[in-house]
Amino acid sequence: MDHINSLAKFRNPFGNQEIEIQEVVYEGGGTPMMRLRIRERGARFTVFDVDPVTAKFWADEMLKWATPLADAGDQLKGS
């Protein structure tokens, strides 16, 4: 049986989607995958599995975009 470990679960406040990040380790072996499960309104799900190299690239790109914006928001809150 494949092993699925929930890593994080949160809600996007702007679209109200429920997002869960899971690690999937397959019984048959192979590369563990990161599974993103996005639950839209009701029962609609978007699910995709991402390999570690792609996940790292994606995370790095998201951080490059989000860091300056989040830091600017933190500075505004501190004013």
C-alpha positions in Angstrom: 0.0 0.0 0.0 1.3 3.5 -0.8 2.1 5.7 2.2 0.6 9.2 2.2 1.8 11.7 4.9 0.0 15.0 5.3 2.6 17.8 5.5 0.4 20.9 5.7 -3.2 21.9 5.3 -4.4 25.5 5.0 -7.1 27.7 3.4 -6.4 30.3 0.7 -8.3 33.3 2.2 -8.9 35.0 -1.2 -10.4 32.0 -3.1 -11.5 29.9 0.0 -9.8 26.9 -1.5 -8.6 24.2 1.0 -5.0 23.2 0.1 -3.2 20.2 1.4 0.4 19.2 0.7 1.2 15.5 1.1 4.2 13.3 0.7 3.4 10.1 -1.3 5.8 7.2 -1.0 4.8 4.4 -3.4 4.8 0.8 -2.2 6.5 -0.3 -5.5 9.4 2.2 -4.9 10.5 5.0 -7.0 10.8 8.7 -6.3 8.6 10.0 -3.4 6.3 12.7 -4.7 4.8 15.8 -3.3 1.0 15.8 -3.8 -0.9 19.0 -4.0 -4.7 18.7 -3.3 -6.7 21.8 -3.9 -10.4 21.5 -2.9 -12.5 24.1 -4.6 -16.1 24.9 -3.6 -17.9 21.7 -2.8 -16.4 18.5 -3.9 -14.3 19.6 -6.9 -10.6 18.7 -6.4 -7.4 19.5 -8.4 -4.7 17.0 -7.6 -1.2 16.8 -9.0 2.0 15.0 -8.0 5.3 16.8 -8.3 8.8 15.2 -8.2 11.4 16.7 -5.8 13.4 18.6 -8.5 10.2 20.3 -9.9 9.0 21.0 -6.3 12.2 22.8 -5.5 12.2 24.8 -8.6 8.6 25.8 -8.0 9.3 26.7 -4.4 12.3 28.8 -5.3 10.3 30.7 -7.9 7.4 31.3 -5.5 9.8 32.6 -2.9 11.4 35.0 -5.4 8.0 36.5 -6.1 6.5 36.4 -2.6 9.5 37.5 -0.4 9.7 41.2 -1.4 5.9 41.5 -1.4 5.5 39.9 2.0 8.4 41.9 3.4 6.8 45.1 2.1 3.6 44.1 3.8 5.4 43.4 7.1 7.0 46.9 6.9 3.6 48.5 6.4 2.2 46.7 9.4 5.1 47.9 11.6 4.5 51.5 10.7 
